[in-house]
Amino acid sequence: MTVSLYVIGTEITRGIISDRHIQFLSSNLTELGYTIRRAVVVPDDGSIEAELEVCAADSDIVLVTGGLGPTADDLTRRIIAREAGVPLVRNQEAWDTLYKRVGERIHGANEQQAYIPQGFELLPNPNGTAPGFRGSFEKKCPDGSVHCVTVIAMPGPPAELQPMFLNHVRPYLAKLAGHVEEQRDEYSVYLIAEARLDELCRRCSEEYNLANISWGTRFQQFRISLYVQGGSASERALFISKLRSMVGEGLIEDADDTDACTLLTNYLIENNLTISTAESCTAGLVSKMLTDRSGSSSYFWGGAVTYANSAKQKIAGVCASTLEKFGAVSRQTACEMADGIRQVSGTDLAVSLTGIAGPDGGSADKPVGTVWIGFSSAKAPSAAVCLKFASISRDSARRRFSIAALVLCRLYAMGRDVVTVAETWKYI
């Protein structure tokens, strides 16, 4: 079966941003056994209509991304409806979902996002306001024959398109006649760069004679999704076991949609534990991530951003002599910050972060990218871990510091020696 891919976006055709869809979609479709007839980027000017007229007659599947927003240049739904010879109709599920998100603002430009071609099936989009849709219709070919084509429309932002494709579109395409999807396992990987992860997968394949195993990655803000397929179940298990031994404990977890914060908060809820935070270099990012989840007050007491040394002393209880002798970025300060905020809050656990996010402030002993993460518990000795990340930007450093704290905090709560764990992290 043949597929045509169309990515709609004037920002891409003008070179403002780069396309991230064609490689992602093509690799997934190839794995399913489809033949890609064409992959085209078109601007938001309606030119997709002429393209659809051609490909609808020579492709079994047409995937279209973008052009589903509320603005005047979002023409995808109207053009597909015309090509299918059906009107646009309001989908009640789409309307109800959108109304919950935007309320009365739905009346106006947003309203068109609740309309899809008549007879098409809605594809939900929990990550955005524009749902996708899927439908089939007959198209007359130049030779007079009639051809049935399935058109699938998805939103343009990668954070919306990729989950929709993986959760709704790929399973549908895998079930079509003649396609048997390879068994694949999915994982979430933390703190390792995508290029480095691919390099380690190649090493694992070569060193352990697992040439029949293939893999793919998908970059996300706080993790990388890793897909391992091919071979037998035991071969895939061996592959991921060896890969885990290479990258270190706690950095590869089952399921590709599980972030480090969710793993920690699930553990806190399941064990009826509470946590508090004292943050310097991350300026409250860990607290923000811990409270993104509804109902977070059941496990999160609160946190303090103790940026200045005086704040570390007055709020987190760090001794002036500790700061003077060891400095703000030190094991001693991290431990005292964690112990101090736990004593104030009375929580079961506490985590602290103090480091150098850059771009300035580093030294030979404590370069930019250095962070000390402290842990305090009512049932275990306090501990602190020093990590040194390759610094890319201030925002990147803060994100990586925060993810490391969340990963290690869960392991600390489980009774693991986090200092020993961190020593196994060779590729962060």
C-alpha positions in Angstrom: 0.0 0.0 0.0 1.2 3.5 -0.8 1.2 6.6 1.3 1.5 10.3 0.5 2.7 12.7 3.3 1.9 16.4 3.3 3.3 18.8 5.9 1.6 22.2 5.9 3.5 25.2 7.2 4.6 28.5 5.8 7.2 28.8 8.6 8.8 25.6 7.2 8.7 26.6 3.5 10.3 30.0 4.4 13.0 28.3 6.4 12.0 29.9 9.7 11.7 26.5 11.4 12.8 23.0 10.3 10.4 20.1 9.5 10.3 17.4 12.2 7.4 15.4 10.8 8.6 13.7 7.6 11.3 11.6 9.1 9.2 10.6 12.1 6.2 9.6 10.0 8.2 7.9 7.2 10.2 5.8 9.6 7.0 4.6 11.3 5.2 3.9 8.0 8.2 2.0 6.6 8.3 -0.2 9.7 4.7 -1.1 9.0 5.5 -2.1 5.4 4.0 0.9 3.6 5.6 2.5 0.5 6.0 6.3 0.7 5.1 7.7 -2.7 5.8 11.3 -1.8 6.6 13.5 1.1 6.0 17.2 0.5 6.0 20.4 2.5 3.5 23.1 1.4 2.7 26.6 2.7 -0.5 27.7 4.4 -2.0 29.1 1.2 -4.4 26.5 0.1 -2.0 24.8 -2.3 -2.6 21.5 -0.5 -5.9 21.4 -2.5 -4.1 20.8 -5.9 -1.8 18.3 -4.2 -4.7 16.3 -2.8 -6.4 16.2 -6.2 -3.3 14.4 -7.6 -2.4 12.1 -4.7 -5.9 11.0 -3.8 -6.0 9.1 -7.1 -2.7 7.3 -6.8 -2.2 6.7 -3.0 -4.0 4.4 -0.6 -3.3 6.6 2.4 -2.8 10.4 2.6 -1.5 11.9 5.8 -1.8 15.7 6.2 -0.3 17.6 9.1 -1.1 21.2 10.0 -3.7 23.7 9.0 -6.2 22.7 11.7 -6.0 25.8 13.8 -8.5 28.6 14.3 -6.9 31.2 12.0 -7.9 32.2 8.5 -5.1 30.3 6.8 -6.0 27.1 8.5 -7.8 25.6 5.5 -7.1 21.8 5.8 -10.5 20.7 7.0 -12.4 22.7 4.3 -10.2 21.4 1.5 -10.4 17.8 2.6 -14.2 18.1 2.9 -14.4 19.5 -0.7 -12.1 16.7 -2.0 -14.4 14.1 -0.3 -17.5 15.8 -1.6 -19.1 16.2 1.9 -19.9 19.2 4.1 -18.2 20.2 7.3 -20.3 19.3 10.3 -19.9 20.1 14.0 -18.7 17.1 15.9 -20.3 17.1 19.4 -17.3 15.4 21.1 -14.9 18.0 19.6 -17.2 20.8 20.6 -17.6 19.6 24.2 -13.9 19.0 24.6 -13.0 22.4 23.2 -15.6 24.2 25.3 -14.1 22.7 28.5 -10.8 24.2 27.5 -11.7 27.6 26.2 -15.2 28.3 27.5 -17.2 31.1 25.8 -14.1 31.9 23.7 -15.2 29.0 21.6 -17.7 31.3 19.9 -15.7 32.9 17.0 -12.5 31.7 15.3 -12.1 28.8 17.7 -15.5 27.3 16.7 -14.2 26.0 13.4 -11.9 23.6 15.2 -15.0 21.6 16.3 -15.9 20.9 12.7 -14.8 17.9 10.6 -15.9 16.4 7.2 -19.2 14.6 7.4 -18.7 10.8 7.9 -15.1 11.2 9.1 -14.0 9.8 12.5 -12.6 12.2 15.2 -9.0 11.7 16.5 -8.8 13.2 20.0 -6.1 15.6 20.9 -5.5 15.9 24.7 -2.4 18.0 24.1 -4.0 20.8 22.1 -7.3 22.4 20.9 -7.4 21.0 17.4 -8.5 17.4 17.0 -7.6 15.3 14.0 -9.9 13.2 11.9 -9.8 10.2 9.5 -12.1 9.2 6.7 -12.3 7.3 3.3 -13.9 8.3 0.0 -13.8 7.2 -3.6 -11.8 9.1 -6.2 -12.0 8.8 -9.9 -8.7 8.2 -11.5 -7.5 9.6 -14.9 -8.0 6.2 -16.6 -11.7 6.2 -15.5 -11.3 3.7 -12.7 -12.5 4.4 -9.2 -10.0 4.4 -6.3 -10.7 4.4 -2.6 -8.4 6.6 -0.5 -8.1 7.2 3.2 -7.2 10.7 4.4 -5.9 11.3 7.9 -5.5 14.9 9.2 -3.4 15.7 12.2 -2.3 18.9 14.0 1.1 20.5 13.2 2.8 21.0 16.5 5.1 18.0 17.2 3.9 17.7 20.8 0.4 17.1 19.5 1.0 15.2 16.3 3.4 12.6 17.6 1.2 11.3 20.5 -1.9 11.3 18.2 0.0 9.3 15.5 1.4 6.8 18.0 -1.8 6.4 20.0 -4.4 6.5 17.2 -3.1 6.5 13.7 -0.3 3.9 13.8 -2.4 1.2 15.5 -5.1 1.8 12.8 -2.6 1.5 9.9 -1.1 -1.6 11.5 -4.4 -3.3 11.4 -5.1 -2.7 7.7 -5.0 -5.8 5.5 -1.6 -7.1 4.7 0.3 -5.4 7.5 1.6 -7.2 10.6 3.4 -4.9 13.0 6.7 -6.0 14.5 6.6 -6.5 18.2 8.2 -3.5 19.9 9.0 -2.4 23.5 8.8 1.2 24.6 10.9 3.0 27.2 11.5 6.4 28.7 15.2 7.6 28.9 16.4 10.5 31.1 19.3 12.8 31.0 21.1 11.2 28.0 21.4 13.2 24.7 19.5 11.6 21.8 22.7 11.3 19.7 24.6 9.6 22.5 21.6 7.3 23.1 21.7 6.2 19.5 25.4 5.6 19.7 25.0 3.4 22.8 22.3 1.4 21.1 24.6 0.8 18.2 27.4 -0.4 20.6 24.9 -2.6 22.3 23.8 -4.2 19.1 27.4 -4.8 17.9 28.9 -6.0 21.1 26.2 -8.5 21.9 25.5 -9.7 18.4 22.0 -8.3 18.2 22.0 -7.1 14.6 18.4 -8.1 14.2 17.3 -5.6 16.8 16.3 -2.1 15.6 15.5 1.0 17.6 14.1 4.5 17.2 14.0 7.6 19.4 11.6 10.5 19.9 12.9 13.6 21.7 10.6 15.2 24.3 11.2 18.1 26.7 11.9 16.0 29.8 12.8 12.6 28.4 13.5 10.6 25.2 11.1 7.9 24.1 13.0 4.8 23.0 11.4 2.1 20.8 13.1 -1.3 20.5 11.8 -3.8 17.9 12.7 -6.9 15.9 14.2 -10.2 17.1 12.6 -12.3 19.8 11.3 -11.1 23.1 14.3 -12.6 24.9 16.7 -10.8 22.4 14.9 -7.4 23.0 15.1 -8.0 26.8 18.8 -8.7 26.5 19.3 -5.6 24.4 17.6 -3.3 27.0 19.3 -5.1 29.9 22.8 -4.4 28.4 21.8 -0.9 27.5 20.7 -0.2 31.1 24.0 -1.5 32.4 25.8 0.9 30.0 23.8 4.1 31.0 23.4 3.5 34.7 20.6 2.8 37.2 17.3 4.7 37.0 17.9 6.3 33.6 15.7 3.9 31.5 12.2 3.1 32.6 9.5 1.0 31.0 6.8 2.8 28.9 7.7 5.7 26.6 5.3 8.2 28.1 6.5 8.2 31.7 8.4 11.2 32.9 10.6 11.2 36.0 8.2 13.4 37.9 5.3 11.0 37.4 7.4 8.1 38.6 8.2 10.0 41.8 4.8 11.4 42.5 3.2 7.9 41.9 5.6 6.5 44.5 4.8 9.2 47.0 1.0 8.7 46.6 1.3 4.9 46.7 3.3 5.1 50.0 1.5 8.0 51.5 4.6 10.1 51.7 5.1 13.9 51.6 7.9 16.0 50.2 9.3 19.5 50.4 11.9 21.4 48.4 14.7 23.9 48.8 16.0 25.2 45.5 18.7 27.6 44.5 19.9 27.2 40.9 16.6 25.7 39.6 14.6 28.6 41.0 11.5 26.6 41.8 11.4 24.3 38.7 11.3 21.1 40.7 8.4 22.5 42.8 6.6 23.5 39.6 7.0 20.0 38.1 5.8 18.4 41.4 2.7 20.5 41.3 1.8 20.2 37.6 -0.3 17.2 38.7 -3.9 17.7 40.0 -4.2 16.9 43.7 -0.5 17.5 44.3 -1.2 19.0 47.8 -1.7 15.4 49.0 2.1 14.9 48.7 3.7 18.3 48.2 4.0 20.5 51.3 5.7 23.4 49.6 9.1 24.7 48.6 11.5 27.6 49.1 13.7 29.3 46.4 16.7 30.1 48.5 18.8 31.8 45.9 20.9 34.2 47.9 23.1 32.9 50.7 21.1 34.9 53.2 18.0 33.1 52.1 19.7 29.8 52.5 20.5 30.7 56.1 17.2 32.4 57.1 14.8 30.0 55.3 16.6 26.7 55.0 18.7 26.9 58.1 22.1 26.7 56.5 24.9 27.7 58.9 26.9 30.8 58.0 30.1 28.8 58.8 29.1 26.1 56.3 28.7 28.7 53.5 32.0 30.4 54.5 34.0 27.2 54.7 32.5 25.1 51.8 30.6 27.6 49.6 27.0 27.6 48.4 27.7 24.8 45.9 28.8 22.0 48.1 27.7 18.7 49.7 27.5 20.3 53.1 25.2 23.2 51.9 23.0 20.8 49.9 22.5 18.5 53.0 21.8 21.4 55.3 19.3 22.9 52.8 17.4 19.6 52.6 17.5 18.9 56.3 16.5 22.5 57.1 13.4 22.5 54.8 12.3 19.1 56.1 12.5 20.3 59.7 10.5 23.4 58.8 7.9 21.5 56.8 7.7 18.2 58.8 7.5 16.2 55.6 8.7 12.7 55.1 11.3 13.7 52.4 13.0 16.8 51.2 15.2 17.5 48.2 17.5 20.4 47.7 19.5 21.8 44.7 22.4 24.2 44.6 24.6 24.6 41.6 25.8 26.7 38.7 23.4 27.0 35.7 25.6 29.4 33.9 26.5 30.9 31.6 28.7 32.7 34.1 29.8 31.8 37.7 31.8 28.7 37.0 35.4 27.9 38.2 38.0 25.3 37.6 36.7 23.3 40.6 33.1 24.0 40.0 32.5 24.5 36.3 29.1 25.6 34.8 26.9 22.6 34.9 27.8 21.5 38.4 25.0 20.8 40.8 24.8 19.3 44.3 21.5 17.6 45.1 20.7 17.0 48.7 18.2 14.5 50.2 16.8 14.3 53.7 14.4 11.7 55.2 12.8 11.0 58.5 13.9 7.3 58.2 17.3 7.4 56.5 20.6 9.3 56.7 20.9 12.5 54.7 22.8 12.3 51.4 24.1 14.5 48.7 25.1 13.8 45.1 27.4 15.9 42.9 26.7 15.9 39.1 28.5 17.7 36.3 26.6 18.2 33.1 27.9 19.5 29.9 26.3 23.0 29.8 24.3 23.9 26.7 22.2 26.8 28.0 20.9 28.1 31.3 17.5 26.6 30.7 18.9 23.3 29.6 21.1 23.1 32.7 18.1 23.8 35.0 15.9 21.2 33.3 18.6 18.5 33.6 19.3 19.4 37.2 15.6 19.1 38.0 15.2 15.7 36.2 18.2 14.3 38.0 16.8 15.4 41.3 13.4 13.7 40.5 15.0 10.5 39.4 17.3 10.3 42.4 14.7 11.3 44.9 12.5 8.3 44.0 15.5 6.0 44.4 16.4 7.6 47.7 12.9 7.2 49.0 13.1 3.5 48.0 16.2 3.1 50.1 18.8 3.1 47.4 22.3 4.6 47.9 22.0 7.5 45.6 25.7 8.3 45.7 26.5 4.9 44.3 23.7 5.2 41.8 25.0 8.5 40.5 28.4 7.0 40.0 27.0 4.7 37.4 25.8 7.6 35.3 28.6 7.8 32.7 26.9 9.5 29.8 25.0 12.4 31.2 
